[in-house]
Amino acid sequence: MKREVLLLGDPALYEVSAAVTRGELEQLRPDIEDMFECLQDAGFGHGISAPQIGIRKRLICLDLDGVRRVIVNPTLELVGSETMELMDDCLCFPGLLVKVRRNRRCIVRYRDENWQVQELACEDYLSELIQHEYDHLDGKLFIDHLSPIRKQLIKSKLNNIIRGKARCDYRIKSI
């Protein structure tokens, strides 16, 4: 079963996700495969979080150059005060690319698909990717990091996405 990616405006994207219990992990394996399939079908990006396909669980899947990583119940620690600006996109915002400011370094602690405790120190692109996906778990979107002026500049694009006028090559759920 392949799920559809939710679009901007779907209320589910603004909800805080619940922690995954050890007992739930086995039941979530088909959903994890759906997440990787959605990511592959999109043809861009390296990460997807469960809320993006309507699953309110603290779960992130990464595909980094063919190496798959499942991140369960992550906690995020921003390291230092150095930030960076870079272009960011999101499966929930087809065709939209915006400049966002993120912390240059972070550490993510989590359980893997075997319920083993893991820690990953990230910087630059990987740091941004983890922060982006982690935000989804808390009901935050990458446009929440934009200044009001930047949001105003892309308002028509955002409205088109909300109205279902977005075009992409992967399955999306219209509102």
Summary of the structure (lengths in Angstrom):
residues: 175
radius of gyration: 15.5
end to end distance: 20.1
largest distance: 45.6
contacts: 535
relative contact order: 0.22
helix: 34%
strand: 33%
